[in-house]
């Protein structure tokens, strides 16, 4: 059954069409032609499965007076407030903007609470509308589960098995979910703390780095990972594929007969390839260009597999028990690439002298 969405814009209908797919997800365009409270009520009474808001709703406002204009954040705040009062009627809210820097403005780490489940840039939608649509449908599915059963349980939401529960049964994880007042608070917490950051779950880049292989080899081996039941299959997994860290580590340790990070990337790729009968290419250090490094994680900036000895800590403040700290490879430090991320990364002050030395170094020839 097709999901019905609402796309609010002050003048442009094209992105409502781009994000729609007949019989799957269909957005109805809603113009900005009335004051804030009335628009919010119009959206809610249409009973949408999802709402998409263009950021700049105040450019072509027709008969609205200047003191009646508003941006997407004001609409989202109205909708979120009403959802807390009526959690069963909650729905995902997606922000759409032509400006890449909008991601930084509404980064969950920088806002008091999460108004938007996802921030989409119009250029990215133009390039791959199907990817954006997949994420939106994943959000809709998660909300539907939460609106049906108001007893929010983290284990259920994550589809955690018996072997996962010791890693999920952490107060810092469970309490924010189980005391949430509405579905958007649960989804926002999981996206921010489990999906967006490495720890309990790993994305493809971090999982591939843990295995010591290239992104291309990781794609080739995903069927094997699925057979071994390493993939996260809970809510939001369709839109954001992830792998359970503890399951992956246990599987690798068994096949490699050693802890993964004690072996070089080339050793891991060779042993693992023989074990699962899939030829694998070893990841190479972004700094030395060699595969005999102990690749352990994906750089927080470039997302290439990197090693601890040629990286620095990214500043993140105190980390909860279920998280692992992100690191920035020396190559991104030397080129200042990490500073151009959205939102920008910072090196931890404890590693700033190392970073300063790296900037003055000559990179090894590859």
N, C-alpha and C positions, 0 to 999 in steps of 0.2 A: 504494500500500500504506500502510495506516495506521501512524503512528508511535506506539510505546508509551511512555508516560511514567509516572513515579512521583511522587505528590504526598504529602509527609509532613507531617502535622499532628497535634496532640495531641487534637483534638476535632472539627474542622469539615471536612466533606466537600464543602461547597458549591462551593469554588473549584476542586476537582478536576473537578467537573461543568461549571463555567463555562468552563474552559480547554479542555475536550474538544469535539471535533467528530467525529461518527461517520464512520469511514472515512478520516479525515484525521489526527487527533491524539487519542489516548484515554489519559487519565490514570487510573491505579489508585491508590486511596487506601491509604496505609500509616499505621497508627496508631503513636504513640510508646508502646510497651509493653515495651521491652527496653533494655538498656544500650547505650551509644554504639557500641562495636566490633561488637556483634552486629547492630545496626541497619544500620551501614555495609555489613557483609557481606551482609545480606539484600537491600539495594538493589543491590549489585554483581552478585550472583548472578541477579537478575531480568533482567539485561541490558537496561537501559532506554535509550531514545534520548535522554531528557532527565529530569532530576530537578528538581522544584520543592519548596522547603522553606519552610514557614511560619517566620517569625522566632522567635516565642515557642513553643518546643516544651516549655517547662517549666511550663505553667500547669495542665494536667490530665494528670498522669503516672501515674495509677492506682497500681499496686503498687511503682513505683520509689521508692527511698529518696531523701531530699534530696541525698545525695552522689553519686547516679547521674544526676541531671538534667543537661540541656545545652540549648544554643540551636542555631540553624541553623548558625552559624559553625563550631561544633565538628564537626558532621556534615560540612559542606563541606570542612573541613581534612582530615578522614580520607579522604574520597573523592578529594581532589586528591593527597594523598600516594600513594595507591594507583595513581592514574593515571600519576604519574611513573615508578613501577615497571613499569607495564603500559600504555604509551601507546595501544596499539590498542584498549583498552577504555575510553578516555576519553569523556566525554559532557558536554553543557552542564548547568550548575547555575543555577537561577533562584531568587532570594529573593523571597518574598511577605510583605507586612506590611500591617497596618492603619495604620501610622504613616508619614506623609509624610517625617518627619525621618530615617527609616532610610536614605533616599537619600544624605543627607549623611554619615551614619556609615560607609557603605560606598562612598563616592565613590572611584574608582580613584586619584585624585590624593592621597588621604589614607591609603591603606592600603599596607602593605608589598608585598603582591601581591594579585592579583585572585582572590578566592574565588568570586565570583558573576559570571556573564556578564551578567546583567540583574537589576535590582531593580524589582519591580512593586508598586504600591500597590493594595490591594484596591478602593478607591473607583474607581480608573481601570479595573480589570478589570470592575467592575460597569457602568461607563459604556460600555466598548468592549472586550469580550473578544476580538473578532476581530482587533483591532490587536495585542494581546498575543500571540495565537496566531500571527499572521504573523511576529512577531519570533522566537518560539520555533522555528518551523519553519525560519526562516532560519539560526538557530544550529545546529539539527540538521544541516542541509545542509552547513554549513561544517565541522563536526566530522567528518561522514562522509567528506568529501574528504581531510581530514588523517589520519584513522585508516587509510585505505586506502593512502596513500603517505606513509611517514614521512620522506621527503626534502623537508622544508618549503622551498618556494621562493616568495618574495614575489611575483615577477612572475606566477607561475602562479596563486597565490591571488587576486591582484587582477585577473586576466585582462588584464594590461597589454599593449597593442599596441606595435608598433615605435616609434610617436611618443611613447609614454609612458615608455619605458625610461630615457631620460636623467633623468627626474624621479624614477623609482623606484630607480635605481642609486645609492643613498646609503647609506653604511655605517651611519648611525644608524638607518636603516629595516631594512636587510637582515640585519645581524648578530643583532638580537634574535629575528628570525623563524627564521633558518637555524640558530641554535644552541639553539632552544627544545627542552625535554626532553619536552614533551607538547602535544597539540592545544590545550588550554585556555590555554597560554601564548601561542600564536600568536594565537588569537581575542581574548584579553584585550588584547594589544598593539595589534592592528589597531583594535579598538573604541575603545580609549583614545586612541590617537594619530592615527588617520586618520579614523575615523567621528565621534567626539565633538567634534573640534576642527577649525577651518578651516585649510586649507593645501593639501595635494595634492588634496583633495576638498572640495566645498562642499555644504551642505544646501540645501533649497529657499529658505530665507530669505536666505542669503548669495548664492546664485546669482541670485535675483530682484533683490537690491540691486545686484549687479554689473551687471545689465541695466538698472537704474534704473526698475523697474516694480513695481506692487503685487502682493501675493500672488495676487489673483484673476487678474490678467493672466498671472502666471507659470504658473498652472494651465492657462490657455488656450493657452499657447505650448509646453507640454511635448511635444506630438507633433512639433513642428518640431525641438526639441532632440534628440529620439530619432532623427528622420530624419537629422540632422547627426552622429549618433553621438557626442554629447557626454556621454551618461549613463554612469555607472560601472556595469559589469555583472558585476563579480567577486563573490566570496563575500560574503555578508551584505547584498547590494544589495536583495534582496527585502524584508528587514525594515527597512532603513535606506537609502532612495533618496538617491543622491548624484550629483554631476556633477564631471567632471574639470576642475579650475581652468584648466589650460593650454589644454585644448581649447576651453573656453568663451571664454576671452580671445582666442584666435586667431580664432575664429568671429565674435565681436563686432567685433574690430578690422577684419576684412575687410568686414563688412556696413556698419559705421559709417564706414569710411575714417578712423578715428581711434582712439586708445586710449580705451577706455570711460570711465575716470575723468577724462578731460580734458573731457568733455561733461557738461552738466547732465542731471538725470533726464528733464526734458521733452524735451530734444534727443535723448537716447537712445531714449526711448519712441516719438517721432515717426519718427525715421529707421529704427529697427528695425521698427516696424509697417509702414511702406511697403515695406521690403525683403522681408519675409516674408508680406505681405498679411494681417496680423492686427491689428485695432485694439487698441492697448495703452494702459493708463492709467499715467501717470508716478507714481512714488513721491513722497511728500511728506515733508519734513523733520519729525521729531518735535518739533523746537524751534521752527522758524519757520512750519511748516505750508505751506511753499511747495515747488513742484516745480522751481524754478530753482536748486536746490542740487546739488552734485556728490555725490550719494548713492554710497557706495562699499562699504558693508558692512552687515551686520545687527547691530544692537546686541546685545551679549552678554546683556543682561537682557530687554528687551521684544521683541527679534527683529525690530523694524521697521527698514527701511532707513534709514541715517543717514549723515551726512557727517563728515569728519575735523575740520573747523573747529568743529563743535559737538559734540565728544565728547572723552573722556579715555581714556587707556590703562587697561585692567584689569591688575591685578598678576598675573603668571604666572611670574616668574622667568626664567631663561635659556631662550630658545626654540631648538629644533633648526632646521636649515635648511629642513625640509619644512613648517614651520608658519608661519602669520601670526598676529600678535598680535591678541587680541580687544580691542574698545573698547566703552565705555559712553556712550550718548547723554546730552546735557545734561538732557533731560527726566527720565530715570531717576535722574540724579545729584540733581537738585533735589527730586524726590519721595522719594528714598532707596529707590526700588523695588529697585535692584540688591542692597540689603542683605538683602532677603527671599527671594532665590533660594535654591534648595537644590541644591548647597551654595552659601553666600553668596559674592558677588563682592566684591572689594576694588579700590579705585582705586590705581593706581601712585603711590608717594610723590612721584615727580617731577611728577605732575599734581595733587597734593593742593591746592596753592594755587588752581589753576584751579577745581577742584571746590568749594572753599570760596567762591570768588567767585560761582560759578554758583548755589549755594544761596541767596545773598543777592540774586540778580537778580530782576527782574520778567520773566516769560516773555512773549514777544511775543504779542499777540492774534491768534488765527487767524480 
